[in-house]
Amino acid sequence: MKKALIPIVLGLFAESVLAAPMAGEMAAQSCAACHGTQGKLSAESYPELAAMPKQQFIQAMSDFKSGKRASTLMSRVVEGFTAEEIAEMADYFAAQKLD
């Protein structure tokens, strides 16, 4: 009986691991309203975040946070994220492919 349960338990564990969102994906959802789902929005007012190099994303967020780059909206949005969350979002957006 115990041997029969092992494949089931392992299968459930593997499914939950495979279905787990990429680190940063949850935080990145807060960007979707302006930058599109997965950072894919073709609009002049809002740059696409999908496929943006990690360091470029981190620098932009850092500049908004410090006030070096002025933006009424982004300077408020970035206040809610830690450096670790910003790096995770950068990884997430860098991994997205442009269609």
C-alpha positions in Angstrom: 0.0 0.0 0.0 2.8 2.5 0.9 4.7 1.7 -2.3 1.5 2.5 -4.3 1.2 5.9 -2.7 4.7 7.0 -3.4 4.2 7.7 -7.2 1.0 9.5 -6.4 2.6 11.8 -3.8 5.7 12.4 -6.0 3.4 13.2 -8.9 1.4 15.7 -6.9 4.6 17.3 -5.6 6.1 17.5 -9.1 2.9 19.1 -10.5 2.9 21.8 -7.8 6.6 22.6 -8.4 6.0 22.8 -12.2 2.9 25.0 -11.7 4.7 27.4 -9.3 5.0 30.8 -10.8 8.4 32.2 -11.6 9.9 34.3 -8.8 8.9 37.9 -9.6 5.9 36.9 -11.6 3.4 37.8 -8.9 5.0 41.2 -8.3 5.2 41.8 -12.0 1.4 41.5 -12.3 1.1 45.0 -10.8 2.8 46.3 -13.9 0.2 44.8 -16.3 -2.4 47.6 -16.2 0.0 50.0 -17.9 2.7 47.8 -19.4 0.5 44.9 -20.5 0.3 41.2 -19.5 3.8 39.8 -19.3 5.1 43.3 -20.1 3.9 43.1 -23.7 2.1 46.3 -24.7 2.8 48.2 -27.8 2.0 51.7 -26.7 4.0 54.9 -27.1 3.3 56.1 -23.5 4.4 52.9 -21.8 7.5 51.0 -22.7 7.4 47.2 -23.1 9.0 45.4 -20.2 9.1 42.0 -21.9 12.6 41.0 -22.9 14.1 44.1 -21.2 17.6 43.4 -20.1 17.7 42.7 -16.3 20.2 45.5 -15.5 18.2 48.0 -17.5 15.0 47.2 -15.6 16.8 47.4 -12.2 18.5 50.7 -13.2 15.1 52.2 -14.3 13.4 51.2 -11.0 16.4 52.5 -9.0 16.2 55.8 -10.8 12.5 56.1 -10.1 13.0 55.2 -6.5 15.8 57.7 -5.9 14.0 60.5 -7.9 16.7 60.7 -10.5 14.1 59.8 -13.1 10.9 61.8 -12.6 7.5 60.1 -12.8 4.5 60.9 -10.6 3.2 57.3 -10.9 6.3 55.2 -11.1 8.0 56.8 -8.1 5.0 55.9 -6.0 4.7 52.3 -7.5 8.4 51.5 -6.9 8.2 52.4 -3.2 6.3 49.2 -2.5 9.1 46.9 -3.8 12.3 45.7 -2.1 15.5 45.5 -4.1 15.1 41.7 -4.1 11.6 41.9 -5.6 12.8 44.4 -8.2 15.6 41.9 -9.2 13.1 39.1 -9.4 10.8 41.2 -11.6 13.8 42.0 -13.7 14.5 38.3 -14.2 10.8 37.6 -15.0 10.6 40.4 -17.6 14.0 39.5 -19.2 12.7 35.9 -19.6 9.6 37.0 -21.6 9.8 36.8 -25.3 8.4 39.5 -27.6 6.0 38.0 -30.1 
